[in-house]
């Protein structure tokens, strides 16, 4: 009994440590998004194109370095890979903090993005957390990610107005130092088996991960999940503008919707034991999502339907955010869990970036009605993909 208690304490220490690292690093990624396009143009040698390039550099390098970090963690250990990524994130933050040029910002943001440890963190949780706590661990990771996003959107404009743009990078520097200390003390070190390196064999194994049909289906679902997440955060502020009396409390709406969804999803997942029930539940959830989006599209001026649609989406998002990494871990080839999680993370970043690009395109060149229609079409397409994937 005492031994079990100590194991649980150890597991929750690891979960808490990973969530702190994940959330603080996500905060560093999101915190400049709401303000950089406005304030970045005043930097030396700045142009609109270079400002956009500096904003996108983080996600671009995250996508490039996910597989190298995942593979490295499979070969030399998760802890070393996480600390290495955090060091690069810290160096990039320091460069941004001390730079008054857009080119310095571009270099700093690129180095921040090169610390691509999302996949390593998820692989570590799959390695060391027991099955009974794994769902809770992934859920906590999803909550920390969403809260970081909401806090970034709310706090960054206030901080920039009070202290200036560079203050945001001081925060990311402090977050990086805290994350490195947490990684040293909260993350255990354990030996990696079968770490013999053969370039030809390793390339073949990585290719097998990419071609694995089960992993491909899960990665495709992850892509659409985050594609639609970004579209929702483009569409929701437009919808909130219809109800001016709640616009100033948008962050509360996001936060409540996210927290409520996790309280609903956690008990549901515990009862999903077999594949058939999982398929039926996913199918039902997607039907509700499509129906709610139909009502949202045709009756979007009704505030009750707006809140209902938002809540249903976050329930679906929370469910997939928790279950998809677990399914990826189960379907990963032996000794290539980190690599599989890396490909999974790449699909997430690609979904977010392409969703943002296309959402911005439709909003800029057309109008909000076309953007609403585009979101609805993507949700229906995601529904069809889920029927095929699961």
ZIBELGI-V129896 format. One record per residue. SS is DSSP state (H for helix, E for strand, L for the rest). Layout:
SS
SS
This chain:
L
H
H
H
H
H
H
H
H
H
H
H
H
H
H
H
H
H
H
H
H
H
H
H
H
H
H
H
H
H
L
L
L
L
L
H
H
H
H
H
H
H
L
E
L
L
L
H
H
H
H
H
H
H
H
H
H
H
H
H
H
H
H
H
H
H
H
H
H
H
H
H
H
H
H
H
L
H
H
H
H
H
H
H
H
H
H
H
H
H
H
H
H
H
H
H
H
L
L
L
E
H
H
H
H
H
H
H
H
H
H
H
H
H
L
L
L
H
H
H
H
H
H
H
H
H
H
H
L
L
H
H
H
H
H
H
H
H
H
H
H
H
H
H
H
H
H
H
H
H
H
H
H
H
H
H
H
H
H
H
H
H
H
L
L
H
H
H
H
H
H
H
H
H
H
H
H
H
H
H
H
H
H
H
H
H
L
L
L
L
L
L
L
L
L
L
L
L
H
H
H
H
H
H
H
H
H
H
H
H
H
L
H
H
H
H
H
H
H
H
H
H
H
H
H
H
H
H
H
H
H
H
H
H
H
H
H
H
H
H
L
L
L
H
H
H
H
L
L
H
H
H
H
H
H
H
H
H
H
H
H
H
H
H
H
H
H
H
H
H
L
L
L
L
H
H
H
H
H
H
H
H
H
H
H
H
H
H
H
H
H
H
H
H
H
H
H
H
L
L
L
L
H
H
H
H
H
H
H
H
H
H
H
H
H
H
H
H
H
H
H
H
H
H
H
H
H
H
H
H
H
L
L
L
L
L
H
H
H
H
H
H
H
H
H
H
H
H
H
H
H
H
H
H
H
H
H
H
H
H
H
H
H
H
H
L
L
H
H
H
H
H
H
H
H
H
H
H
H
H
H
H
H
H
H
H
H
H
H
L
